[in-house]
Amino acid sequence: MPHPTSGKAEVLPLFPLGTVLVPGMRLSLHVFEPRYRQLVADLLSAEGPGAPEFGVVALRQGWEVGELGDVHDVGTSARVTDVLPHTDGRCDLAAVGECRFLVESLDTGSKPYLVGTVRRLAEPDGELRPGLAGSVRRALEAHVRTLAELNADLGVLAEDSDPGTDPRALSYLVAKLPSLPVADRQSLLGVADTATRLRAGRAVLRRETELMRQLRAVPITASTFRRPGAS
């Protein structure tokens, strides 16, 4: 399905990761690679209103980026909320996901880090039928209960506030779950509207919950072990 955009093309510095950032999700990075140190330095020295902003894109495979096919084409902008520098040049960076975007092209040569031409994506509701959000909540609750029974780290669920009655926030709460495969989380991020994302998230939750119940184990993804330029 084509992605409805809500703005003009713009340029964002990009941080490729082995995980998925979604709107409203908090992100903590320990930045140690020289190119990403430079990215942070450039962000902090940039002039303009508001906190510095960069983009996060999930890697399709591996840990390096050479062309557009190496990263997923839908990512999320991240607004810097705090930076703690260390004396050796490393830093701890905190940010929060804000807005989805579509990557139109990549620039791997003008900066030591990745730069992308992106276009922000709109957030249409889609066909939000009565009972849809409630069924997703029940699937989420069952998933959380199963995680708890397996003594799993609840991660974002332990720190996030309840999305209340906001269907979009609920749809992204599902997409945040580290217990879901990265491919599914990326697929949910790329869904064009909230209603479709809720239905897709419900299906993924039910599938993964049943797998955990049968296997009595929680899956671990590759992003658990390494992130490029950060840990």
N, CA, C and O of each residue as an XYZ file, in Angstrom:
924
protein
N       0.846     -1.191      0.000
C       0.000      0.000      0.000
C       0.882      1.242      0.000
O       1.823      1.307      0.791
N       0.620      2.234     -0.854
C       1.429      3.453     -0.870
C       1.337      4.179      0.470
O       0.308      4.158      1.144
N       2.443      4.820      0.831
C       2.478      5.551      2.092
C       2.058      6.995      1.863
O       2.691      7.692      1.071
N       0.990      7.474      2.546
C       0.623      8.888      2.433
C       1.643      9.738      3.178
O       1.926      9.485      4.349
N       2.193     10.739      2.509
C       3.181     11.603      3.141
C       2.529     12.882      3.617
O       1.454     13.260      3.151
N       3.196     13.548      4.557
C       2.623     14.752      5.132
C       3.574     15.942      5.068
O       3.338     16.952      5.731
N       4.635     15.842      4.290
C       5.574     16.951      4.235
C       6.494     16.853      3.046
O       6.451     15.886      2.285
N       7.336     17.872      2.891
C       8.285     17.916      1.795
C       9.521     17.092      2.130
O       9.738     16.731      3.286
N      10.325     16.798      1.122
C      11.551     16.046      1.337
C      12.522     16.875      2.168
O      12.624     18.089      1.991
N      13.228     16.218      3.066
C      14.225     16.881      3.898
C      15.377     15.933      4.141
O      15.282     14.737      3.862
N      16.470     16.472      4.664
C      17.675     15.686      4.902
C      17.834     15.444      6.399
O      17.741     16.373      7.202
N      18.076     14.181      6.764
C      18.289     13.814      8.163
C      19.548     12.953      8.280
O      19.768     12.068      7.453
N      20.382     13.203      9.305
C      21.427     12.228      9.622
C      20.762     10.959     10.127
O      19.781     11.019     10.868
N      21.292      9.812      9.728
C      20.650      8.538     10.059
C      21.550      7.666     10.919
O      22.763      7.598     10.720
N      20.928      7.009     11.870
C      21.613      6.049     12.731
C      21.004      4.678     12.445
O      19.889      4.405     12.889
N      21.703      3.811     11.717
C      21.175      2.461     11.467
C      21.364      1.570     12.681
O      22.442      1.535     13.276
N      20.314      0.852     13.046
C      20.355     -0.028     14.206
C      19.801     -1.405     13.849
O      19.096     -1.574     12.853
N      20.133     -2.370     14.676
C      19.589     -3.708     14.499
C      18.266     -3.888     15.187
O      17.859     -5.016     15.464
N      17.579     -2.789     15.472
C      16.270     -2.824     16.100
C      15.399     -1.739     15.481
O      15.840     -1.021     14.584
N      14.169     -1.621     15.958
C      13.189     -0.714     15.368
C      12.790      0.336     16.391
O      12.444      0.009     17.526
N      12.839      1.594     15.987
C      12.329      2.691     16.815
C      10.952      3.080     16.285
O      10.762      3.199     15.075
N       9.997      3.278     17.185
C       8.650      3.689     16.771
C       8.291      4.986     17.492
O       8.895      5.304     18.516
N       7.329      5.733     16.979
C       6.920      6.976     17.633
C       6.535      6.748     19.099
O       5.814      5.805     19.426
N       7.031      7.629     19.973
C       6.742      7.539     21.390
C       7.684      6.658     22.181
O       7.600      6.613     23.409
N       8.579      5.956     21.506
C       9.497      5.028     22.178
C      10.761      5.754     22.602
O      11.327      6.530     21.832
N      11.202      5.502     23.822
C      12.450      6.076     24.309
C      13.634      5.248     23.817
O      13.556      4.024     23.719
N      14.723      5.936     23.512
C      15.915      5.296     22.961
C      17.125      5.747     23.764
O      17.321      6.942     23.984
N      17.940      4.783     24.205
C      19.185      5.089     24.913
C      20.334      4.448     24.150
O      20.292      3.256     23.844
N      21.359      5.234     23.844
C      22.509      4.744     23.087
C      23.799      5.134     23.789
O      23.953      6.259     24.265
N      24.714      4.189     23.844
C      26.080      4.506     24.270
C      26.896      4.610     22.988
O      27.177      3.596     22.350
N      27.272      5.800     22.615
C      27.898      6.060     21.312
C      29.412      6.019     21.466
O      29.986      6.774     22.252
N      30.061      5.123     20.701
C      31.508      4.985     20.834
C      32.249      5.047     19.501
O      33.420      5.427     19.486
N      31.621      4.690     18.385
C      32.299      4.711     17.094
C      32.551      6.145     16.649
O      31.685      7.003     16.823
N      33.738      6.426     16.069
C      34.068      7.803     15.689
C      33.038      8.468     14.781
O      32.736      9.647     14.961
N      32.492      7.737     13.807
C      31.538      8.376     12.886
C      30.248      8.793     13.584
O      29.642      9.805     13.234
N      29.831      7.998     14.584
C      28.613      8.354     15.295
C      28.880      9.394     16.389
O      27.986     10.150     16.769
N      30.108      9.421     16.883
C      30.502     10.552     17.745
C      30.388     11.849     16.949
O      29.917     12.866     17.457
N      30.835     11.794     15.678
C      30.749     12.982     14.836
C      29.299     13.353     14.570
O      28.958     14.536     14.547
N      28.444     12.361     14.369
C      27.017     12.633     14.174
C      26.452     13.399     15.371
O      25.744     14.392     15.203
N      26.770     12.930     16.577
C      26.264     13.604     17.774
C      26.839     15.010     17.879
O      26.120     15.950     18.217
N      28.143     15.163     17.591
C      28.766     16.493     17.651
C      28.101     17.446     16.667
O      27.864     18.609     16.993
N      27.798     16.959     15.458
C      27.143     17.797     14.456
C      25.731     18.168     14.892
O      25.286     19.295     14.673
N      25.030     17.227     15.505
C      23.684     17.520     15.998
C      23.715     18.634     17.046
O      22.897     19.554     17.016
N      24.659     18.535     17.957
C      24.710     19.494     19.062
C      25.200     20.870     18.622
O      24.925     21.871     19.283
N      25.928     20.919     17.503
C      26.436     22.206     17.038
C      25.519     22.864     16.011
O      25.745     24.009     15.619
N      24.492     22.148     15.579
C      23.592     22.680     14.556
C      22.753     23.812     15.119
O      22.346     23.789     16.281
N      22.500     24.814     14.267
C      21.649     25.922     14.674
C      20.211     25.630     14.255
O      19.976     24.983     13.235
N      19.275     26.095     15.024
C      17.862     25.886     14.696
C      17.045     25.721     15.957
O      17.585     25.412     17.019
N      15.743     25.925     15.845
C      14.883     25.811     17.025
C      14.685     24.361     17.445
O      14.760     23.446     16.624
N      14.432     24.168     18.723
C      14.104     22.837     19.208
C      15.327     21.982     19.464
O      16.456     22.375     19.170
N      15.083     20.812     20.014
C      16.162     19.874     20.309
C      16.663     19.235     19.022
O      15.911     19.131     18.053
N      17.929     18.801     18.996
C      18.468     18.143     17.789
C      17.676     16.892     17.434
O      17.091     16.239     18.298
N      17.671     16.574     16.147
C      16.882     15.453     15.641
C      17.700     14.656     14.639
O      18.430     15.220     13.823
N      17.569     13.335     14.709
C      18.184     12.451     13.722
C      17.185     11.365     13.384
O      16.119     11.291     13.996
N      17.510     10.527     12.427
C      16.618      9.452     12.038
C      17.186      8.094     12.402
O      18.402      7.901     12.365
N      16.331      7.158     12.749
C      16.736      5.784     13.036
C      16.108      4.869     11.991
O      14.899      4.905     11.761
N      16.942      4.054     11.366
C      16.464      3.070     10.391
C      16.983      1.695     10.788
O      18.119      1.562     11.242
N      16.164      0.693     10.618
C      16.566     -0.672     10.967
C      17.310     -1.308      9.810
O      16.923     -1.173      8.650
N      18.382     -2.001     10.146
C      19.159     -2.733      9.150
C      18.417     -3.994      8.710
O      17.795     -4.682      9.519
N      18.495     -4.275      7.426
C      17.885     -5.524      6.932
C      18.709     -6.733      7.365
O      18.163     -7.783      7.704
N      20.030     -6.568      7.350
C      20.917     -7.631      7.806
C      22.302     -7.038      8.010
O      22.618     -5.972      7.484
N      23.130     -7.750      8.787
C      24.484     -7.276      9.019
C      24.513     -6.008      9.849
O      23.548     -5.660     10.530
N      25.674     -5.311      9.773
C      25.871     -4.141     10.626
C      26.408     -2.945      9.853
O      26.687     -1.913     10.464
N      26.564     -3.039      8.530
C      27.096     -1.939      7.747
C      26.095     -1.544      6.664
O      25.252     -2.343      6.256
N      26.203     -0.295      6.208
C      25.290      0.234      5.202
C      26.087      0.726      4.000
O      26.983      1.559      4.139
N      25.754      0.205      2.816
C      26.404      0.669      1.613
C      25.441      1.239      0.599
O      25.821      2.060     -0.236
N      24.193      0.806      0.669
C      23.199      1.275     -0.292
C      21.809      1.177      0.320
O      21.631      0.637      1.412
N      20.822      1.712     -0.408
C      19.469      1.821      0.125
C      18.896      0.474      0.537
O      18.136      0.387      1.501
N      19.261     -0.585     -0.198
C      18.717     -1.900      0.111
C      19.196     -2.483      1.421
O      18.656     -3.489      1.880
N      20.216     -1.864      2.045
C      20.743     -2.389      3.304
C      19.903     -2.001      4.510
O      20.007     -2.627      5.564
N      19.066     -0.968      4.366
C      18.216     -0.533      5.476
C      16.765     -0.529      5.014
O      16.485     -0.427      3.820
N      15.856     -0.640      5.958
C      14.435     -0.565      5.639
C      14.077      0.862      5.237
O      14.692      1.823      5.698
N      13.085      0.983      4.381
C      12.786      2.312      3.830
C      11.871      3.149      4.707
O      11.647      4.324      4.416
N      11.332      2.562      5.784
C      10.538      3.337      6.737
C      11.283      3.383      8.065
O      11.613      2.343      8.635
N      11.543      4.582      8.551
C      12.220      4.770      9.826
C      11.454      5.764     10.680
O      10.332      6.150     10.350
N      12.073      6.175     11.784
C      11.432      7.100     12.720
C      12.428      8.173     13.143
O      13.581      7.875     13.457
N      11.978      9.411     13.147
C      12.832     10.490     13.637
C      12.953     10.385     15.148
O      12.025      9.948     15.829
N      14.106     10.790     15.665
C      14.385     10.726     17.106
C      14.801     12.108     17.582
O      15.719     12.713     17.028
N      14.127     12.604     18.606
C      14.439     13.904     19.189
C      15.343     13.711     20.404
O      14.976     13.012     21.349
N      16.518     14.326     20.380
C      17.478     14.187     21.472
C      16.926     14.851     22.730
O      16.491     16.002     22.693
N      16.946     14.122     23.837
C      16.489     14.678     25.110
C      17.627     14.878     26.102
O      17.502     15.672     27.034
N      18.742     14.162     25.912
C      19.864     14.330     26.840
C      21.113     13.709     26.219
O      21.039     12.704     25.512
N      22.261     14.327     26.496
C      23.556     13.786     26.082
C      24.515     13.907     27.251
O      24.700     14.991     27.805
N      25.125     12.786     27.625
C      26.117     12.776     28.699
C      27.478     12.436     28.084
O      27.732     11.276     27.760
N      28.359     13.437     27.918
C      29.671     13.173     27.313
C      30.626     12.533     28.302
O      30.532     12.754     29.509
N      31.560     11.725     27.769
C      32.631     11.141     28.555
C      33.960     11.754     28.117
O      34.074     12.281     27.010
N      34.948     11.683     28.982
C      36.224     12.359     28.719
C      36.958     11.786     27.507
O      37.757     12.491     26.891
N      36.705     10.529     27.152
C      37.404      9.910     26.027
C      36.677     10.097     24.697
O      37.086      9.516     23.692
N      35.607     10.897     24.670
C      34.890     11.167     23.426
C      33.624     10.368     23.243
O      32.795     10.701     22.396
N      33.460      9.311     24.029
C      32.205      8.573     23.973
C      31.100      9.410     24.616
O      31.376     10.412     25.276
N      29.850      8.994     24.420
C      28.757      9.688     25.098
C      27.563      8.760     25.251
O      27.416      7.780     24.520
N      26.722      9.087     26.207
C      25.435      8.418     26.377
C      24.357      9.374     25.883
O      24.267     10.518     26.329
N      23.555      8.891     24.968
C      22.546      9.728     24.320
C      21.158      9.178     24.612
O      20.926      7.973     24.516
N      20.249     10.059     24.964
C      18.849      9.690     25.161
C      17.996     10.452     24.163
O      18.228     11.634     23.910
N      17.016      9.775     23.600
C      16.140     10.393     22.604
C      14.772      9.740     22.682
O      14.594      8.727     23.358
N      13.809     10.325     21.986
C      12.469      9.745     21.924
C      11.994      9.755     20.470
O      12.180     10.737     19.752
N      11.386      8.659     20.052
C      10.868      8.566     18.692
C       9.693      9.500     18.487
O       8.824      9.615     19.352
N       9.664     10.179     17.322
C       8.607     11.161     17.089
C       7.755     10.866     15.866
O       6.544     10.684     15.991
N       8.359     10.817     14.688
C       7.572     10.790     13.446
C       8.158      9.794     12.461
O       9.372      9.753     12.256
N       7.298      8.993     11.853
C       7.763      8.060     10.817
C       8.161      8.828      9.564
O       7.646      9.910      9.280
N       9.086      8.241      8.829
C       9.465      8.829      7.546
C       9.768      7.734      6.534
O      10.036      6.587      6.893
N       9.720      8.112      5.266
C      10.074      7.231      4.161
C      11.407      7.680      3.592
O      11.564      8.846      3.228
N      12.374      6.767      3.511
C      13.678      7.092      2.948
C      13.586      7.097      1.429
O      13.199      6.097      0.823
N      13.940      8.217      0.814
C      13.908      8.322     -0.643
C      15.278      8.081     -1.260
O      15.370      7.531     -2.357
N      16.344      8.483     -0.573
C      17.699      8.241     -1.071
C      18.680      8.312      0.089
O      18.392      8.901      1.131
N      19.851      7.698     -0.111
C      20.894      7.691      0.902
C      22.146      8.356      0.367
O      22.472      8.247     -0.815
N      22.836      9.042      1.251
C      24.122      9.669      0.943
C      25.148      9.038      1.880
O      25.106      9.254      3.091
N      26.069      8.257      1.316
C      27.079      7.581      2.120
C      28.451      8.231      1.993
O      29.435      7.709      2.516
N      28.523      9.381      1.294
C      29.836      9.955      1.021
C      30.110     11.330      1.584
O      31.267     11.654      1.849
N      29.095     12.152      1.779
C      29.342     13.539      2.172
C      29.700     13.687      3.652
O      30.322     14.676      4.041
N      29.316     12.722      4.470
C      29.611     12.729      5.898
C      30.202     11.373      6.276
O      30.044     10.405      5.531
N      30.873     11.288      7.413
C      31.376      9.983      7.847
C      30.259      9.025      8.251
O      30.468      7.814      8.325
N      29.075      9.572      8.510
C      27.912      8.770      8.871
C      26.872      8.838      7.759
O      27.025      9.603      6.807
N      25.830      8.051      7.877
C      24.794      7.957      6.858
C      23.864      9.169      6.915
O      23.472      9.619      7.991
N      23.522      9.684      5.736
C      22.573     10.789      5.624
C      21.487     10.367      4.639
O      21.781      9.737      3.623
N      20.237     10.709      4.934
C      19.143     10.315      4.056
C      18.259     11.479      3.670
O      18.038     12.401      4.454
N      17.759     11.423      2.454
C      16.673     12.314      2.052
C      15.376     11.583      2.363
O      15.126     10.498      1.839
N      14.553     12.180      3.217
C      13.369     11.487      3.725
C      12.141     12.367      3.555
O      12.236     13.574      3.337
N      10.993     11.726      3.663
C       9.721     12.442      3.626
C       8.847     11.918      4.759
O       8.629     10.712      4.872
N       8.345     12.827      5.602
C       7.534     12.425      6.754
C       6.244     11.750      6.291
O       5.674     12.099      5.257
N       5.801     10.776      7.082
C       4.595     10.037      6.745
C       3.399     10.527      7.553
O       3.519     10.850      8.734
N       2.262     10.574      6.904
C       1.009     10.940      7.579
C       0.564      9.792      8.487
O       1.087      8.681      8.397
N      -0.400     10.068      9.354
C      -0.898      9.066     10.310
C      -2.423      8.955     10.212
O      -3.123      9.324     11.155
N      -2.949      8.455      9.091
C      -4.406      8.300      8.986
C      -4.918      7.220      9.927
O      -4.202      6.274     10.256
N      -6.166      7.373     10.355
C      -6.764      6.407     11.275
C      -7.143      5.102     10.586
O      -7.040      4.031     11.184
N      -7.582      5.184      9.333
C      -8.108      3.998      8.680
C      -9.495      3.673      9.208
O     -10.161      4.527      9.793
N      -9.925      2.439      8.999
C     -11.279      2.024      9.391
C     -11.252      1.445     10.806
O     -11.096      0.239     10.997
N     -11.407      2.324     11.784
C     -11.368      1.917     13.191
C     -12.751      1.430     13.631
O     -13.589      2.223     14.061
N     -12.977      0.147     13.523
C     -14.271     -0.417     13.890
C     -14.390     -0.601     15.401
O     -13.383     -0.804     16.078
N     -15.613     -0.532     15.936
C     -15.816     -0.734     17.378
C     -15.290     -2.098     17.815
O     -15.498     -3.106     17.138
N     -14.621     -2.110     18.931
C     -14.115     -3.368     19.472
C     -12.710     -3.722     19.032
O     -12.090     -4.611     19.616
N     -12.188     -3.039     18.004
C     -10.856     -3.395     17.507
C      -9.793     -3.133     18.564
O      -8.990     -4.015     18.869
N      -9.783     -1.932     19.124
C      -8.769     -1.605     20.127
C      -8.890     -2.519     21.343
O      -7.876     -2.934     21.905
N     -10.120     -2.838     21.755
C     -10.315     -3.718     22.902
C      -9.747     -5.105     22.675
O      -9.165     -5.699     23.583
N      -9.912     -5.622     21.471
C      -9.378     -6.958     21.182
C      -7.855     -6.946     21.158
O      -7.217     -7.927     21.541
N      -7.273     -5.839     20.709
C      -5.810     -5.727     20.716
C      -5.307     -5.650     22.154
O      -4.295     -6.261     22.496
N      -6.019     -4.898     22.995
C      -5.634     -4.823     24.407
C      -5.648     -6.214     25.056
O      -4.740     -6.558     25.813
N      -6.657     -6.987     24.763
C      -6.745     -8.325     25.355
C      -5.600     -9.211     24.860
O      -5.031     -9.982     25.634
N      -5.268     -9.105     23.592
C      -4.141     -9.879     23.055
C      -2.834     -9.431     23.697
O      -1.960    -10.253     23.975
N      -2.700     -8.124     23.932
C      -1.503     -7.590     24.584
C      -1.412     -8.070     26.032
O      -0.340     -8.460     26.496
N      -2.525     -8.039     26.732
C      -2.538     -8.492     28.124
C      -2.154     -9.971     28.218
O      -1.414    -10.360     29.121
N      -2.647    -10.789     27.300
C      -2.307    -12.207     27.297
C      -0.817    -12.399     27.023
O      -0.181    -13.278     27.605
N      -0.269    -11.576     26.139
C       1.154    -11.648     25.812
C       1.993    -11.282     27.032
O       2.976    -11.956     27.341
N       1.604    -10.219     27.718
C       2.339     -9.775     28.904
C       2.267    -10.819     30.012
O       3.260    -11.071     30.694
N       1.097    -11.426     30.193
C       0.969    -12.469     31.222
C       1.912    -13.627     30.917
O       2.544    -14.174     31.820
N       2.003    -13.996     29.656
C       2.881    -15.108     29.274
C       4.340    -14.741     29.511
O       5.112    -15.569     29.995
N       4.727    -13.522     29.181
C       6.090    -13.066     29.458
C       6.386    -13.142     30.960
O       7.453    -13.596     31.373
N       5.427    -12.692     31.761
C       5.615    -12.709     33.211
C       5.749    -14.139     33.731
O       6.572    -14.404     34.608
N       4.956    -15.050     33.203
C       5.031    -16.448     33.612
C       6.398    -17.051     33.292
O       6.859    -17.961     33.981
N       7.044    -16.536     32.241
C       8.357    -17.027     31.833
C       9.487    -16.217     32.451
O      10.654    -16.399     32.104
N       9.128    -15.311     33.380
C      10.115    -14.477     34.079
C      10.933    -13.630     33.112
O      12.121    -13.395     33.330
N      10.295    -13.181     32.056
C      10.976    -12.359     31.063
C      11.005    -10.901     31.496
O      10.145    -10.445     32.251
N      12.006    -10.178     31.008
C      12.097     -8.739     31.255
C      10.992     -8.060     30.451
O      10.931     -8.219     29.231
N      10.129     -7.315     31.109
C       9.023     -6.668     30.417
C       9.446     -5.424     29.662
O       8.653     -4.873     28.898
N      10.671     -4.967     29.854
C      11.219     -3.892     29.040
C      10.341     -2.666     28.986
O       9.995     -2.095     30.021
N       9.969     -2.249     27.755
C       9.214     -1.014     27.558
C       7.861     -1.065     28.257
O       7.323     -0.023     28.631
N       7.301     -2.261     28.438
C       5.995     -2.348     29.079
C       6.071     -1.946     30.548
O       5.103     -1.442     31.116
N       7.226     -2.174     31.151
C       7.378     -1.835     32.562
C       7.539     -0.339     32.777
O       7.266      0.167     33.865
N       7.985      0.376     31.735
C       8.260      1.802     31.900
C       7.280      2.690     31.159
O       7.224      3.887     31.440
N       6.511      2.162     30.233
C       5.616      2.986     29.434
C       4.306      3.275     30.149
O       3.808      2.468     30.933
N       3.770      4.439     29.857
C       2.458      4.773     30.390
C       1.382      4.108     29.546
O       1.616      3.758     28.389
N       0.210      3.936     30.127
C      -0.905      3.332     29.415
C      -1.334      4.248     28.273
O      -1.464      5.456     28.471
N      -1.557      3.693     27.077
C      -1.963      4.543     25.955
C      -3.368      5.098     26.077
O      -3.798      5.882     25.231
N      -4.100      4.698     27.131
C      -5.448      5.213     27.321
C      -6.373      4.764     26.198
O      -6.397      3.590     25.830
N      -7.125      5.705     25.664
C      -8.088      5.371     24.617
C      -7.566      5.711     23.231
O      -8.327      5.694     22.264
N      -6.282      6.020     23.120
C      -5.699      6.424     21.834
C      -5.327      5.183     21.024
O      -4.359      4.506     21.371
N      -6.062      4.862     19.960
C      -5.753      3.654     19.179
C      -4.366      3.702     18.548
O      -3.691      2.677     18.463
N      -3.933      4.883     18.104
C      -2.611      4.981     17.474
C      -1.516      4.662     18.481
O      -0.578      3.928     18.171
N      -1.635      5.215     19.698
C      -0.648      4.926     20.739
C      -0.628      3.438     21.068
O       0.440      2.871     21.297
N      -1.793      2.800     21.095
C      -1.869      1.368     21.347
C      -1.183      0.587     20.235
O      -0.462     -0.376     20.498
N      -1.409      1.000     18.999
C      -0.786      0.292     17.873
C       0.731      0.367     17.940
O       1.417     -0.596     17.595
N       1.259      1.504     18.382
C       2.707      1.649     18.484
C       3.255      0.986     19.738
O       4.412      0.566     19.753
N       2.450      0.882     20.790
C       2.880      0.144     21.971
C       3.157     -1.312     21.606
O       4.133     -1.897     22.075
N       2.304     -1.895     20.775
C       2.543     -3.263     20.309
C       3.835     -3.328     19.504
O       4.631     -4.248     19.688
N       4.052     -2.358     18.609
C       5.229     -2.369     17.749
C       6.529     -2.157     18.526
O       7.603     -2.479     18.017
N       6.454     -1.622     19.748
C       7.644     -1.419     20.575
C       8.166     -2.713     21.187
O       9.345     -2.795     21.531
N       7.321     -3.716     21.329
C       7.639     -4.871     22.171
C       8.917     -5.589     21.739
O       8.981     -6.097     20.620
N       9.932     -5.643     22.600
C      11.161     -6.353     22.241
C      10.969     -7.864     22.150
O      11.823     -8.565     21.609
N       9.857     -8.367     22.675
C       9.566     -9.801     22.592
C       9.082    -10.221     21.209
O       8.997    -11.413     20.916
N       8.764     -9.247     20.356
C       8.330     -9.557     18.999
C       9.535     -9.536     18.056
O      10.464     -8.759     18.275
N       9.540    -10.372     17.013
C      10.641    -10.361     16.050
C      10.810     -8.982     15.410
O       9.832     -8.276     15.163
N      12.064     -8.612     15.146
C      12.347     -7.307     14.540
C      11.620     -7.158     13.206
O      11.130     -6.074     12.887
N      11.548     -8.232     12.427
C      10.872     -8.154     11.127
C       9.405     -7.784     11.294
O       8.868     -7.014     10.498
N       8.752     -8.321     12.317
C       7.351     -7.990     12.561
C       7.204     -6.553     13.053
O       6.274     -5.851     12.654
N       8.115     -6.118     13.913
C       8.048     -4.748     14.411
C       8.256     -3.755     13.269
O       7.587     -2.724     13.210
N       9.183     -4.066     12.366
C       9.401     -3.195     11.221
C       8.179     -3.187     10.309
O       7.790     -2.141      9.790
N       7.582     -4.353     10.121
C       6.380     -4.428      9.299
C       5.253     -3.580      9.888
O       4.539     -2.897      9.154
N       5.092     -3.625     11.218
C       4.062     -2.820     11.877
C       4.356     -1.329     11.721
O       3.443     -0.533     11.501
N       5.633     -0.953     11.834
C       5.998      0.447     11.659
C       5.609      0.944     10.271
O       5.197      2.093     10.108
N       5.739      0.086      9.288
C       5.494      0.494      7.913
C       4.044      0.465      7.472
O       3.732      0.877      6.355
N       3.141     -0.019      8.337
C       1.720     -0.065      7.971
C       1.183      1.357      7.789
O       1.523      2.256      8.559
N       0.353      1.553      6.780
C      -0.035      2.907      6.378
C      -1.008      3.590      7.327
O      -0.994      4.817      7.426
N      -1.868      2.827      8.041
C      -2.861      3.484      8.901
C      -3.018      2.729     10.214
O      -2.620      1.570     10.330
N      -3.599      3.395     11.192
C      -3.706      2.864     12.552
C      -4.546      1.597     12.617
O      -4.145      0.629     13.263
N      -5.695      1.582     11.965
C      -6.585      0.422     12.042
C      -5.911     -0.837     11.507
O      -5.993     -1.903     12.118
N      -5.249     -0.706     10.369
C      -4.561     -1.862      9.792
C      -3.418     -2.305     10.689
O      -3.165     -3.502     10.823
N      -2.718     -1.345     11.311
C      -1.630     -1.692     12.226
C      -2.164     -2.428     13.457
O      -1.527     -3.360     13.945
N      -3.314     -2.019     13.952
C      -3.913     -2.714     15.094
C      -4.254     -4.153     14.743
O      -3.977     -5.066     15.520
N      -4.849     -4.359     13.583
C      -5.219     -5.724     13.186
C      -3.977     -6.580     12.989
O      -3.944     -7.739     13.404
N      -2.948     -6.008     12.350
C      -1.714     -6.759     12.139
C      -1.019     -7.047     13.464
O      -0.497     -8.143     13.667
N      -1.010     -6.063     14.368
C      -0.389     -6.266     15.667
C      -1.090     -7.336     16.481
O      -0.439     -8.123     17.167
N      -2.413     -7.373     16.409
C      -3.187     -8.403     17.114
C      -2.796     -9.799     16.628
O      -2.630    -10.719     17.429
N      -2.653     -9.948     15.321
C      -2.276    -11.248     14.764
C      -0.882    -11.669     15.212
O      -0.663    -12.833     15.550
N       0.063    -10.730     15.217
C       1.427    -11.041     15.654
C       1.449    -11.402     17.137
O       2.117    -12.358     17.531
N       0.728    -10.648     17.957
C       0.676    -10.934     19.389
C       0.140    -12.340     19.648
O       0.718    -13.093     20.431
N      -0.955    -12.688     18.995
C      -1.545    -14.004     19.207
C      -0.583    -15.108     18.778
O      -0.448    -16.121     19.464
N       0.078    -14.913     17.654
C       1.022    -15.927     17.161
C       2.195    -16.098     18.118
O       2.540    -17.221     18.489
N       2.810    -14.983     18.519
C       3.989    -15.053     19.377
C       3.645    -15.546     20.780
O       4.437    -16.255     21.401
N       2.482    -15.177     21.275
C       2.060    -15.659     22.591
C       1.890    -17.174     22.575
O       2.318    -17.860     23.503
N       1.271    -17.687     21.535
C       1.075    -19.131     21.432
C       2.414    -19.859     21.303
O       2.594    -20.931     21.881
N       3.361    -19.278     20.541
C       4.683    -19.894     20.410
C       5.400    -19.945     21.762
O       5.997    -20.963     22.114
N       5.341    -18.853     22.511
C       5.977    -18.839     23.831
C       5.352    -19.872     24.755
O       6.058    -20.533     25.517
N       4.029    -20.015     24.691
C       3.346    -20.984     25.555
C       3.764    -22.408     25.209
O       3.939    -23.247     26.093
N       3.924    -22.673     23.910
C       4.298    -24.012     23.488
C       5.760    -24.327     23.774
O       6.091    -25.425     24.220
N       6.641    -23.347     23.514
C       8.075    -23.566     23.662
C       8.574    -23.280     25.076
O       9.658    -23.719     25.458
N       7.777    -22.541     25.854
C       8.170    -22.116     27.196
C       9.489    -21.358     27.157
O      10.360    -21.561     28.002
N       9.628    -20.477     26.161
C      10.852    -19.690     25.995
C      10.506    -18.383     25.315
O       9.527    -18.280     24.576
N      11.348    -17.372     25.588
C      11.190    -16.059     24.978
C      12.252    -15.895     23.907
O      13.422    -16.158     24.183
N      11.903    -15.472     22.698
C      12.895    -15.339     21.630
C      13.880    -14.217     21.910
O      13.536    -13.214     22.536
N      15.125    -14.397     21.435
C      16.172    -13.371     21.510
C      16.570    -13.026     20.094
O      16.841    -13.914     19.286
N      16.607    -11.727     19.784
C      16.947    -11.290     18.431
C      18.405    -10.890     18.347
O      19.079    -10.735     19.365
N      18.894    -10.720     17.105
C      20.293    -10.344     16.884
C      20.624     -8.988     17.495
O      21.766     -8.744     17.884
N      19.632     -8.108     17.580
C      19.883     -6.767     18.124
C      20.246     -6.805     19.594
O      20.759     -5.825     20.132
N      19.982     -7.937     20.254
C      20.343     -8.076     21.655
C      21.867     -8.042     21.826
O      22.376     -7.612     22.861
N      22.583     -8.501     20.795
C      24.021     -8.696     20.937
C      24.855     -7.510     20.483
O      25.915     -7.257     21.056
N      24.400     -6.761     19.449
C      25.229     -5.666     18.959
C      24.416     -4.635     18.228
O      23.469     -4.964     17.514
N      24.791     -3.366     18.408
C      24.264     -2.258     17.630
C      25.450     -1.512     17.040
O      26.434     -1.301     17.748
N      25.404     -1.103     15.781
C      26.535     -0.424     15.191
C      26.784      0.929     15.850
O      25.887      1.771     15.907
N      27.991      1.134     16.343
C      28.359      2.413     16.911
C      27.798      2.679     18.273
O      28.054      3.733     18.854
N      27.026      1.734     18.805
C      26.389      1.955     20.099
C      26.185      0.629     20.782
O      26.253     -0.437     20.170
N      25.928      0.731     22.088
C      25.630     -0.482     22.836
C      24.514     -0.197     23.819
O      24.100     -1.089     24.559
